[in-house]
């Protein structure tokens, strides 16, 4: 399926099946061979064991766009996505990190009360994030059969990446010892970073290393040039232009058609509550952390330690400390 009208209709057809009581969103991720349609929803592991309880300061749901990205059975690089509603900044960053090239948004999504109340977030952040990543963004009108341009990158634009995810094919098996070696031998680029082993459909093993960094197409120099908020000035805000390592690992793996391996995912500090929900939504049950007393969040309302406690006590995830030697 590569017809945007069929894809947006696929999303619209299922949006009311979203279990969210107020903000129901659906998305359809597609390329020329495959498509996947999902709504925002609570992961089964969370809903069955603790219901709709918040995880730290995050809702227990994964967003529709993320739900597609984490379960698409092909590489997401070069794919397109049709969404019933304008995407939030977190989803915009996930879309950019995953290599999606085109975003279609249903025109009715811009008229919803939720979108109107949060319109500045889309205009000021989501749009900027996707534009810098070189993503084409369109508004699609199903009734009129028209597609309006919201943003198109200049022809030939290639987003700069000064700190891409490092992906290396491994010649040795994935074992606890080889994973410890990976953690020990990484040249640290940022205090907040993570690594993982992943496999492709052929069963080959790859190592992935990612540090906290601005969304694709941004750099510190570009932030300063364009007057965008720096990490320091984003303190206390719900959203930032930066991705934390765990999300970069999840969506970077998806971009290249890789699947992170259970028991071989590590972050130097505790991830944000939202990242932990995404990890559960992707089906993982274990995470190794270097320093569990430190966390990777600029949001003072976020409490990753509470998220870990909730997930542990419910038997949803297991956490263990694994330090560099």
PLY file of the C-alpha trace (Angstrom):
ply
format ascii 1.0
element vertex 325
property float x
property float y
property float z
element edge 324
property int vertex1
property int vertex2
end_header
0.00 0.00 0.00
1.44 3.38 -0.97
-1.76 5.37 -1.52
-2.03 8.17 1.09
-5.83 8.35 0.74
-6.21 4.63 1.47
-3.75 4.95 4.34
-5.48 7.88 6.02
-8.83 6.11 5.57
-7.32 3.03 7.22
-6.40 5.18 10.22
-9.80 6.88 10.34
-11.55 3.50 10.20
-9.93 2.32 13.44
-9.49 5.55 15.39
-12.66 5.05 17.46
-11.33 1.66 18.64
-8.65 3.48 20.62
-9.18 2.70 24.31
-8.26 6.26 25.29
-11.39 7.86 26.77
-10.75 11.36 25.36
-7.97 11.71 22.79
-8.34 8.98 20.21
-5.61 8.96 17.56
-4.70 6.48 14.82
-1.87 6.22 12.33
-0.99 4.11 9.32
2.69 3.50 8.52
3.31 2.26 5.00
5.70 1.65 2.13
5.24 0.00 -1.25
5.13 -3.49 0.28
3.56 -3.24 3.72
1.33 -1.18 5.95
0.47 -1.18 9.64
-2.39 0.70 11.29
-2.49 1.27 15.04
-4.20 3.54 17.58
-2.86 5.06 20.75
-3.29 2.40 23.42
-2.08 0.93 26.68
0.42 -1.89 26.17
-1.15 -5.19 27.19
1.47 -5.73 29.91
0.55 -2.40 31.52
-3.23 -2.53 31.07
-3.62 -6.12 32.28
-1.57 -5.61 35.44
-2.16 -2.01 36.54
-4.87 -0.67 34.23
-4.72 3.02 33.36
-2.41 4.08 36.19
0.19 6.67 35.25
3.80 5.50 34.92
5.86 8.15 36.70
4.63 11.36 35.13
3.72 9.67 31.84
0.45 8.17 30.80
0.68 4.42 30.38
-0.25 4.68 26.72
1.97 4.61 23.68
1.05 7.05 20.94
-0.36 5.81 17.65
2.71 6.83 15.63
5.03 5.09 18.08
2.76 2.03 18.16
3.29 1.71 14.41
7.02 2.35 14.49
7.71 -0.22 17.20
5.85 -3.03 15.41
6.42 -2.44 11.69
7.84 -5.61 10.10
10.25 -3.83 7.77
12.80 -1.04 8.01
11.09 2.28 8.59
13.67 4.30 6.64
11.92 5.89 3.67
8.42 5.00 4.80
5.37 7.28 4.96
2.82 7.76 7.73
-0.77 8.98 7.71
-2.12 10.32 11.01
-5.61 11.36 12.11
-4.23 14.21 14.25
-1.25 16.59 14.30
1.64 14.84 16.01
3.11 15.94 19.32
6.81 16.93 19.53
7.80 13.58 21.01
6.24 11.73 18.09
7.80 14.20 15.65
11.23 13.31 17.06
10.45 9.59 16.81
9.30 10.04 13.23
12.50 11.89 12.36
14.76 9.35 14.09
12.98 6.51 12.27
13.74 7.87 8.82
10.14 8.48 7.74
10.16 10.67 4.62
6.52 11.81 4.37
3.78 12.66 6.87
0.09 13.06 5.96
-2.30 14.57 8.51
-6.08 14.41 8.19
-7.45 17.95 7.84
-10.15 17.24 10.42
-7.44 16.58 13.00
-6.56 20.28 13.03
-10.17 21.14 13.95
-10.38 18.97 17.05
-10.50 20.71 20.41
-7.40 18.86 21.61
-5.40 20.00 18.56
-6.59 23.60 18.91
-5.61 23.73 22.57
-2.16 22.35 21.79
-1.70 23.94 18.38
1.38 25.91 19.38
3.21 22.68 20.17
2.72 21.50 16.59
3.56 24.85 14.99
6.51 25.72 17.22
8.08 22.31 17.73
6.67 19.36 15.78
6.72 21.20 12.47
10.24 22.50 13.09
11.54 19.07 14.10
10.17 17.36 11.00
11.22 20.18 8.68
14.82 20.06 9.89
14.78 16.30 9.28
13.79 16.87 5.65
10.32 15.38 6.01
7.53 16.41 3.64
4.33 17.24 5.54
0.88 17.37 3.95
-2.72 18.01 4.99
-5.04 15.50 3.39
-8.75 16.10 2.73
-10.52 12.80 2.20
-13.83 14.26 1.02
-12.31 16.65 -1.49
-9.55 14.20 -2.48
-6.95 16.93 -2.13
-3.51 17.07 -0.58
-2.29 20.44 0.65
1.34 21.26 1.32
2.24 22.14 4.91
5.97 21.83 4.33
8.28 20.53 1.63
12.08 20.48 1.97
14.24 21.98 -0.72
15.09 19.56 -3.49
18.20 17.59 -2.61
18.13 18.61 1.06
20.01 16.15 3.26
19.67 16.79 7.01
23.01 17.12 8.77
23.78 14.60 11.50
26.79 15.32 13.68
26.12 12.46 16.09
24.29 9.60 14.34
23.67 6.26 16.00
26.71 4.02 15.67
25.71 0.65 14.20
28.36 -2.07 13.75
27.93 -5.67 12.62
29.31 -8.04 15.24
31.53 -11.03 14.47
31.10 -12.57 17.92
27.88 -13.87 19.53
25.79 -11.76 21.88
26.66 -12.88 25.40
26.77 -11.14 28.79
30.57 -10.94 28.46
30.52 -9.46 24.94
27.86 -6.98 26.05
29.98 -5.89 29.00
32.88 -5.44 26.58
30.71 -3.23 24.40
29.73 -1.05 27.36
33.35 -0.78 28.55
34.86 0.08 25.18
32.52 2.86 24.03
34.15 6.26 23.81
31.68 8.36 25.77
30.31 11.35 23.84
27.71 12.41 26.39
27.04 11.50 30.05
23.64 10.18 28.97
24.09 7.38 26.47
23.05 3.82 25.83
23.90 0.74 23.83
22.28 -2.49 22.74
22.67 -5.60 20.67
20.14 -6.06 17.87
19.42 -8.59 15.15
18.14 -8.37 11.59
15.78 -10.82 9.91
18.76 -12.96 8.88
19.78 -13.35 12.53
22.95 -11.29 12.24
23.95 -9.37 15.36
24.71 -5.65 15.44
25.78 -3.29 18.20
24.05 0.07 18.55
25.41 3.04 20.50
23.51 6.31 20.93
23.90 9.35 23.16
21.44 12.07 24.04
21.24 14.47 21.11
19.08 16.97 19.31
16.60 15.74 16.71
17.85 14.90 13.23
18.96 18.03 11.36
19.75 20.03 14.50
23.12 20.71 16.05
24.29 23.00 18.83
25.64 25.39 16.19
22.29 25.40 14.44
20.42 25.98 17.68
22.52 29.05 18.34
22.24 30.30 14.76
18.44 29.93 14.66
17.84 31.01 18.23
16.28 27.68 19.17
16.15 26.70 22.86
19.23 24.94 24.19
19.04 22.02 26.62
19.57 24.44 29.49
16.73 26.77 28.50
14.40 23.81 27.99
14.64 22.83 31.66
11.20 22.64 33.21
9.45 22.20 29.86
7.24 19.27 28.90
8.97 18.89 25.54
12.46 19.52 24.22
14.20 19.21 20.86
16.40 16.47 22.29
16.05 12.69 22.18
17.26 10.55 25.04
19.35 7.44 24.30
16.71 4.75 24.82
14.33 6.30 22.29
17.22 6.77 19.86
18.05 3.07 20.20
14.42 1.98 19.71
13.70 4.15 16.68
17.19 3.92 15.21
16.85 0.14 15.24
13.46 0.43 13.53
14.96 2.68 10.87
17.42 -0.02 9.86
15.07 -2.99 10.19
16.71 -4.22 13.41
15.16 -5.61 16.59
16.79 -4.90 19.94
17.62 -8.07 21.86
16.02 -8.73 25.23
18.58 -8.59 28.10
21.01 -6.61 25.93
19.71 -3.04 26.31
21.64 -0.64 28.56
21.43 3.05 29.45
24.00 5.00 31.45
21.28 6.67 33.57
17.59 6.05 34.21
15.45 6.82 31.13
12.45 9.11 31.23
9.04 7.72 32.15
7.89 8.11 28.53
10.85 6.06 27.28
10.08 3.31 29.77
6.47 3.16 28.55
7.73 2.93 24.96
10.08 0.11 25.96
7.19 -1.84 27.50
5.08 -1.07 24.44
7.79 -2.58 22.24
7.50 -5.80 24.25
10.64 -5.68 26.39
10.82 -6.83 30.01
14.38 -6.09 31.13
16.68 -3.07 31.18
20.21 -2.64 32.50
21.13 0.78 33.92
24.55 2.14 34.81
23.49 4.68 37.46
19.89 4.20 38.51
20.06 7.23 40.85
20.61 9.62 37.93
17.89 10.34 35.37
17.73 11.79 31.88
14.94 14.37 32.05
14.59 18.15 32.02
10.95 17.96 33.15
10.74 18.58 36.92
7.37 16.82 36.99
8.81 13.59 35.62
9.71 10.97 38.21
11.48 8.08 36.49
12.23 6.47 39.86
8.47 6.24 40.49
8.03 4.75 37.02
10.64 2.09 37.78
9.00 1.31 41.12
5.57 0.94 39.48
6.84 -1.29 36.68
8.91 -3.44 39.05
6.21 -3.94 41.69
3.69 -4.94 39.02
6.08 -7.49 37.57
6.07 -5.71 34.21
9.81 -5.06 33.98
13.04 -6.12 35.65
15.83 -3.60 36.18
19.41 -4.33 37.17
22.56 -2.31 37.63
25.38 -2.88 35.16
28.34 -0.53 35.46
31.35 0.09 33.25
34.33 -1.83 34.60
0 1
1 2
2 3
3 4
4 5
5 6
6 7
7 8
8 9
9 10
10 11
11 12
12 13
13 14
14 15
15 16
16 17
17 18
18 19
19 20
20 21
21 22
22 23
23 24
24 25
25 26
26 27
27 28
28 29
29 30
30 31
31 32
32 33
33 34
34 35
35 36
36 37
37 38
38 39
39 40
40 41
41 42
42 43
43 44
44 45
45 46
46 47
47 48
48 49
49 50
50 51
51 52
52 53
53 54
54 55
55 56
56 57
57 58
58 59
59 60
60 61
61 62
62 63
63 64
64 65
65 66
66 67
67 68
68 69
69 70
70 71
71 72
72 73
73 74
74 75
75 76
76 77
77 78
78 79
79 80
80 81
81 82
82 83
83 84
84 85
85 86
86 87
87 88
88 89
89 90
90 91
91 92
92 93
93 94
94 95
95 96
96 97
97 98
98 99
99 100
100 101
101 102
102 103
103 104
104 105
105 106
106 107
107 108
108 109
109 110
110 111
111 112
112 113
113 114
114 115
115 116
116 117
117 118
118 119
119 120
120 121
121 122
122 123
123 124
124 125
125 126
126 127
127 128
128 129
129 130
130 131
131 132
132 133
133 134
134 135
135 136
136 137
137 138
138 139
139 140
140 141
141 142
142 143
143 144
144 145
145 146
146 147
147 148
148 149
149 150
150 151
151 152
152 153
153 154
154 155
155 156
156 157
157 158
158 159
159 160
160 161
161 162
162 163
163 164
164 165
165 166
166 167
167 168
168 169
169 170
170 171
171 172
172 173
173 174
174 175
175 176
176 177
177 178
178 179
179 180
180 181
181 182
182 183
183 184
184 185
185 186
186 187
187 188
188 189
189 190
190 191
191 192
192 193
193 194
194 195
195 196
196 197
197 198
198 199
199 200
200 201
201 202
202 203
203 204
204 205
205 206
206 207
207 208
208 209
209 210
210 211
211 212
212 213
213 214
214 215
215 216
216 217
217 218
218 219
219 220
220 221
221 222
222 223
223 224
224 225
225 226
226 227
227 228
228 229
229 230
230 231
231 232
232 233
233 234
234 235
235 236
236 237
237 238
238 239
239 240
240 241
241 242
242 243
243 244
244 245
245 246
246 247
247 248
248 249
249 250
250 251
251 252
252 253
253 254
254 255
255 256
256 257
257 258
258 259
259 260
260 261
261 262
262 263
263 264
264 265
265 266
266 267
267 268
268 269
269 270
270 271
271 272
272 273
273 274
274 275
275 276
276 277
277 278
278 279
279 280
280 281
281 282
282 283
283 284
284 285
285 286
286 287
287 288
288 289
289 290
290 291
291 292
292 293
293 294
294 295
295 296
296 297
297 298
298 299
299 300
300 301
301 302
302 303
303 304
304 305
305 306
306 307
307 308
308 309
309 310
310 311
311 312
312 313
313 314
314 315
315 316
316 317
317 318
318 319
319 320
320 321
321 322
322 323
323 324
